[in-house]
Amino acid sequence: MMIKKLVTFEDLGFVQWGVLNEAEDGVYGAIALEEAFFTPLPETMLEFIRQGNDGLLALADALEQNEKTGAVKAKPLDTIRIMAPIPHMERNIFCIGKNYTEHIAEFDKTAMPKPPKYPVIFTKATSSVIGPDDLIDPHTNVTSQVDYEGELAVIIGKEGSDITVGEAMDHVYGFTILNDITARDLQANHVQWFHGKSLDTFCPIGPYILLRDAAPDTFDIVTKVNNEVRQDGSTGEFIFTIPELIHTISQGTTLFPGDIIATGTPSGVGVGFNPPRFLHSGDTVEITIPAIGTLKNKVK
């Protein structure tokens, strides 16, 4: 089988990773494959990403043997808990602001809003990461303006710095979905965006990693709040492309396997409505990128 999507999951209290089956209704656990076919596979997703192509070849060999023997059965997705692809983030989360022209217009109400000359780069605290179906804490004691931002996230697979635009995609391991939850009042109060975007639970990621070689040229992104479409965009609308973002961020800064780059959000965020439509307790946010899946989280 062709390896398209990887997943980190919890089964019977044990966190592990694996690969989705072709029907995408089950997962072959790496531990089970390793034990059945004596194939050396690492314990965590991050360690596997660090192995690069060697790891993928070893996994492909185990899956090929399994197709012949059927020794390992896929665990049904409804029997496991899917987690953030890299649940205990040990690497950086780089984020890009103002990468869609129409999103810029939501904040800049002038007749001709100007796109940035250079990518707007900020970060989110790794402690803010949660997985699919985990609850978003609205932190009502510190904010009353919790907003959503559906985004395509790039996962770096190869270490490098001063990466050229032409070489950039060689450093991409795969793609996932990220919700850049933002406290708009804190974002405004502190001017620098870090605090308003880094509260605990403000970075849902998942559900899967779509490998680079299985990815389309562009991705559609649809965000729903309580089943109402709020965002409907495409990465074909980027102001700065993925290679350009990798090139810029890597200038003088080393990117490592497992680093994540959130590429920006389309128009339709809550603050862009009049009056604003922020998230409240009980709301459900679903971000769908068809090539990857759906990231769903409820506000506590």
Salt bridges, closest charged atoms under 4 A:
GLU10 OE1 - ARG81 NH1 3.09
ASP11 OD2 - LYS75 NZ 2.85
GLU24 OE1 - LYS5 NZ 3.12
GLU90 OE1 - ARG50 NH2 3.92
GLU106 OE1 - HIS103 ND1 2.75
ASP134 OD1 - ARG81 NH2 3.19
ASP137 OD2 - HIS139 ND1 3.89
ASP137 OD2 - LYS300 NZ 3.79
ASP147 OD2 - ARG184 NE 2.85
GLU149 OE2 - ARG184 NH2 2.70
GLU149 OE2 - LYS197 NZ 3.57
ASP180 OD1 - LYS124 NZ 2.59
ASP180 OD2 - LYS197 NZ 2.73
ASP213 OD1 - ARG212 NE 3.25
GLU228 OE1 - ARG230 NE 3.29
GLU228 OE1 - ARG277 NH2 2.80
ASP259 OD1 - ARG91 NE 2.94
